[in-house]
Amino acid sequence: MNSKLHIVVRIDLDHSRAQVIAKGHITIHSINALYVIAKRANSLKGGLDLELDISSAWVDEDALEMLRSAARAKHLPAKIDPGQAPCTISVLADRRHRSTTALRQAA
């Protein structure tokens, strides 16, 4: 597993869609990089549907819950977007995530 985070952004302004594809290891620390990219994509056009595709990444449970919480709130965290611009986020994830509890027990 590669611990570096690789992010690709695909934007379709005609259809008001953006896809942020992340590979690597997403933790509660590296998630901020993903949020910053999502904020930049969201600022390109109002009403943009933003898909965060993390299906090819290893995602810690806490980080996955943070992403899902932002999707439910329809806002990025205030420390990333102090203006709290509306952000329609969908999270595309598979079952490949790491339990932080299991990681602590393994150490």
N, C-alpha and C positions, 0 to 999 in steps of 0.2 A: 504494500500500500504506500502510495506517495503522500507525504504529509503536506506538501505544497498545495496551495489553492490555485486552481486554474479556472478563469472565468471568461466565457464568451458571451457576447450580447448580440442578439438579432432583433432588429427593429423594423416594423412594417407600419409606417406612419399613415398610409392610405387606409389601413384597416384598424388603426389604433391599437396595435398589439406590440408587445415587446417580450422577448424571451431571454432570460438570464440563465445560462447553463454553467453549473459549477461542478468541477471534478476535484478530487483530492480529499482532504480531511477538514470537515467543518466543525469547529469547536465554539464555545461561548466567547472565545477571544477572536477567532478569525471571522466570525459572523459579521463583525462590523465592516469588513471589506466588502462583503456581499451586500450589506445594507447601503453602503455608499454608492455602489454601482447601481443598485435599484433606485436610489434617489435621483441619480443623474438621468437614468432612463425615464423615470416618471416625470421629470421636469421638462422633457422634450415636447410633450403635448398633453393637454388636459384630457382626462377621461381615458387614459391609456390603460389597457388590460395588461397587467404585468404577470408573467409566469416565471416562477423560480423553479427551474428544473435541477433538482439535486439528486435525481435518481441514480446517477453514476458516481456519487460522492459517498464517503463514509461520514455519517453525521452523528454526533453525540446526541443523546436523548434530550439534554437540556437545550441544546442549540435548535433541535427540531421543534421543541415546544415554543421557543422564542419566535421562530418563523411562523408557526401556526397562530400564535397569539397576534402577531402583526397582521396576518391575513384576516383574522376575525375582527380586529379593530379597524381595519382598512386605513391604517396609518403606519408609517415607519416609526421606530422609537424616537422620542423627543430629543435625545442627545444627537441623533443623526439628522433629524429634520425638525428643528425648533419651530418652524412655521406650521407643522402638522398638516401638510397638503394631503388631500384625499389620495389614497393609493389603493387601487384594486389589485390585490395580490392573490395569486393562487400558487400553492406549493405542490409541485409534482415530485413525490418521493416514493421510493420503494421500501422494502423492509430491511435494507442494509444499513443499520445504524448501530452505533456502539453504545452500550449501556455504561454510563459513567460509574455506576455502582459496581458493575462487573470489572471495570478497569481498575478501580481502587482495590478490589479484592485480589486481583491478579498481581498487584504490585507488592 
